[in-house]
Amino acid sequence: MRFKTSFIGLLALQFITGMAWGQIGTQASRIDSLLKFNRGIQSARASYHSAEAESRANGVLPDPMLELTSSISPVQTRNGPIDHQIMLAQKFPLWGKLKRQRAIAEIKRDIAFQTYQNIVVTTVYQSEEIWANYQKLEQSLAILATYSDELESFRKVALTHYSTGQGDTQHPILKLQIEQSLIQSKTNALQSQLDGALHGLQALFDGHLAMPDSTSRDVELPNPGFSEADWLNLANRINPMLQIKRSMEQMALIMTELNQKQNYPDLTAGLSYSIVGPTKLGGAVESGKDAVGVKVGLNMPIWVKRNQARVQAAEINQTASAASTAATWNQIKSTIQSQLQDLVEIEETCALYEDRLIPETKQMVGSAYSAYQTGKISFLDLLDSQRMSFNVRMEYENVKASRKIAAAKLYRAVGLVGANGELPNEN
């Protein structure tokens, strides 16, 4: 199963023409750095290699038993006393027990690899979420800086009007000063959030991330031609968490079979070598001749309650694993459906801002400035128009960040990662 995962993820791109990310080199190199430096990914990769090595040690015969028995009071035989006895024995599990143990170890190896893939998918999503917020904060700070400069220009105009007697009161000046203070407070808060986002990125990259280039683009919206059913089918094939649950369900089934087989005996066979001392007793056939024997035995799993409890526990675990798989798939379906709906609504909101709100607010500010110059509106009306334009631009940055995060959530739910949708391989 794990060998097909990255291949299927790559094939998925034949159907998702609108999924590509802008600035492929920058974004792809960021993911490469995550795979290389992120401590959680490194730990999961090492755990997989450990499980891979451990799988080779399962499903093999147990170690043979070598025994030496020395007689304190030698047992007399016709040929003499048995002074020492050496025995070599090997247990041979029957009924396909070794085969099932080997299968369980291989499934555990697969689960370790799928866990590694899931951690990669989750970590990449975390980085994209923080990156989207970082871009939003940086653009918002730029908007705040522009607005702050505009407020300062307005304040100078208001001071000039007041000093020349064109303004009757200091009210516009005081309102501007309050507005400037609020903007400064918001700037400080956003700058703190920006620093926190950068620290979050550095933590994910273990300090190996250079200062991000905020001009690069990130996850684009999926192609509307790729239907909900297509997304669900893709997730059903490649989602790492779903594959983990299915592997656990398969392992529970084999564990039930193994526990049932544990109620049957195993064979133990071996050789014994008896060292016989010389004897002076009459009738000895060959005085002091050592003896070689064969040992055959069966273990007897006769404790019925223990055997029944072992099988019952495995059957309950099998039922629980099947329910967990179904619950995981339901959660994945719900997330994909929810994110697709969110993306449709966010795209409509973005179109509203791009096609109407932003152009109309620009037109409104220009009209307000002309009206102010001709004395048709007051200075405070001009300030209100400018503030409305500022709020629209700030909210548009929030919507753009929400669009990027919603797309990243969709890809995480499906199990895609990277600029080409490819899951990490086994190396």
Secondary structure, DSSP 8 states (H G I E B T S, - for coil): -HHHHHHHHHHGGGT-TT---SSHHHHHHHHHHHHHH-HHHHHHHHHHHHHHHHHTTSSS----EEEEEEEEEEEEETTEEEEEEEEEEEEE--TTHHHHHHHHHHHHHHHHHHHHHHHHHHHHHHHHHHHHHHHHHHHHHHHHHHHHHHHHHHHHHHHHHHHTTS-S-SHHHHHHHHHHHHHHHHHHHHHHHHHHHHHHHHHHTTT------TTS-------TTS-HHHHHHHHHHH-HHHHHHHHHHHHHHHHHHHHHHTTS--EEEEEEEEEE-----TT-SSTT--EEEEEEEE-----HHHHHHHHHHHHHHHHHHHHHHHHHHHHHHHHHHHHHHHHHHHHHHHHHIIIIIHHHHHHHHHHHHHHHHTTSS-HHHHHHHHHHHHHHHHHHHHHHHHHHHHHHHHHHHHT--STT-------
